[in-house]
Amino acid sequence: MSSSKPESPGGNKVQGIGGAAVDLRDPWQSWQELSGSKPSSPQGDGSESCWYLLGYADTRRTLQDHELASSQKDPYGKTSEDFGLIPGELDPPLHRSYRSILNPFFSPSRIAKRESNIRNFCVELIEGFRESGSCDFMEQFAFLYPTAIFLEIFGLDVARCEEFVELTHRFARPRSDTERQEVEASIDAALHELFRQRRIAPKDDLASELLRAEIDGEPIPERELLSMGRLLFIAGLDTVAATLGWSFLHLATRPKDRIALVDNPELIDSAVEEFLRYYSVITVSRTLTADTTINECPMRAGDTLVVPFAPANRDTTEYDRGDEFVIDRYPNRHVGFGLGPHRCLGSHLARTELRIALEEWCSRIPEFSLAETDSIPGISGLDPLLGKGLSVPMLDTLPLAWAKS
Amino acid sequence: MINGDSVRIALNPGLCSGHARCHAVDPALFPIDDDGYSELAERIVEGELVKAAREGAHICPERAILIDGQ
C-alpha cells in the first residue's frame, strides 16, 4: 500500500510513520513494529525536530519530568496571553493552582457518589435498543453515554446530548481550522450561557463550583473558565467513547473473553485495566526546555516530543506478555491515564464508566457479536499512527447484533 | 532493621499524581485526601497486611510508594 490516508472500510492496511504498515483492526501494532527496530524515531527536518517516544522507560521519565518536558505550547513565553487549554497546557506551579480546583470534583469519593446516576444512564441506553437485537454501538451507546454523564456533572441540559456529541466529534477531528474555530465558538457560547445562569442561581454542578473558585484570592476570568471547559469536553468524551469502542470490538470478536466476563463478573475490574493498557487511545506532546539525550538520540531545546501511551503500554520489557491481552492481568501498572502532574483528571470517572458499561452489557446482553462479520469498521483519527497529529483513534461505527429476547 | 513477615511503606509525595490505585487495593492501608492523593504516613506493616502493602506499592504507576523489608 502506498496511500498515506486510512482507506476504510476497504483495504485493511495503510502506511504509517516510518513506512510501517498500519493494521486497521489493531493499529497499535504499528507502534510495536517501529519500537522493535528503533526506540525513538526522529521526524521533521527543520531546526526543531519532532521525536516519537515508543518505549515505557522513556515515556515514564518524560511525563514525570515537567521541568525538562514542558506541556506549554511555548515554554519560553510564559505570559498569560500565551496559554492554550487550561490546565492541560500549563506547567507547575501554575498548573497546580487550576488543577487543585478541579481535583476534588473528580476524586474517587465524589465519583463514587455518582455511580447510581451513571448506571441509570447506561441502563436507559441499553434498554432503548436491547429488544431490537442490534445497534450501532458507537452511535447508540459509546458517544451518548459519557456525554450525558459529563453534561450532568457540568450542569448542562442532558436533553442536549446529541448536539454535544456532534460538537465534540467535530472539535476532536475538525476538517479545517475554520471548522475548529466554529466549533470552539459553539462550545464557548453554550458554556458562556451556562455560566451566566449559574452566576444568578448557582446549583450543585461543576459550572457553579468553577464560578466560586479563586486563584490568588481572585475569581477565575471567564476566558480561562471557557478554556477549562473546552479541555474537559475534549478530554472526557471522545476518549471514553473511543476506549468503549475498542473494548467492545474486542469482546465482539473474541468470544472467549466476553464469556469469561459474563461467567465471572469479578474479572471486570481487571478487564477494565487491561482494556486501558492494551487499547490506549491517548497521545500527548511535550516541548523540551533543554538539550538532552534520550536513547542515544541527541535532542535540542525546543524539539517536540510526541508520546503515544500505546507502545509504552505494550512494551514487553515492562509488561510480562505485554503484546498480549490478558483479561485477568494483576497488578496492572499501565500508563493509560498518563503519568506525572497531568495524570488524567477524569481517570476515576472513566474507570467507573467503563466498569458499569461492562457490568450492564454482560448482564443484559451477554451474547453479542459483530453484525457484519466481514466488515472492518472505519476508523477516524488514525493520524497519530500516521505521524500527523494527536487525535484519538476512533471507530466510526461498530454494528453489534444479538438474539432478540 | 525489619525482620520476618513485615515491610516498611512510605510515600514519595513528589511523585504521587492521584491515580489512587493503592487506595483501590486497600483503602485503610493507603488513605487518600479529598483530592484523591495519597496521605500515606511512613509505617511498618505486619502479618496479613503485608500482601496488600506489596500490591499497593507495586501497582502505583508513578512508583510513588517506597517499600522495603522482607
Interface residues (C-beta under 8 A of the other chain):
Chain A: Q64 S100 N103 P104 F106 S107 P108 S109 P331 N332 R333 H334 V335 F337 L339 G340 P341 R343 S347 H348
Chain B: L15 S17 G18 H19 A20 R21 H23 A24 I32 D34 D35 G36 Y37 E55 H58 I59 C60 P61 E62
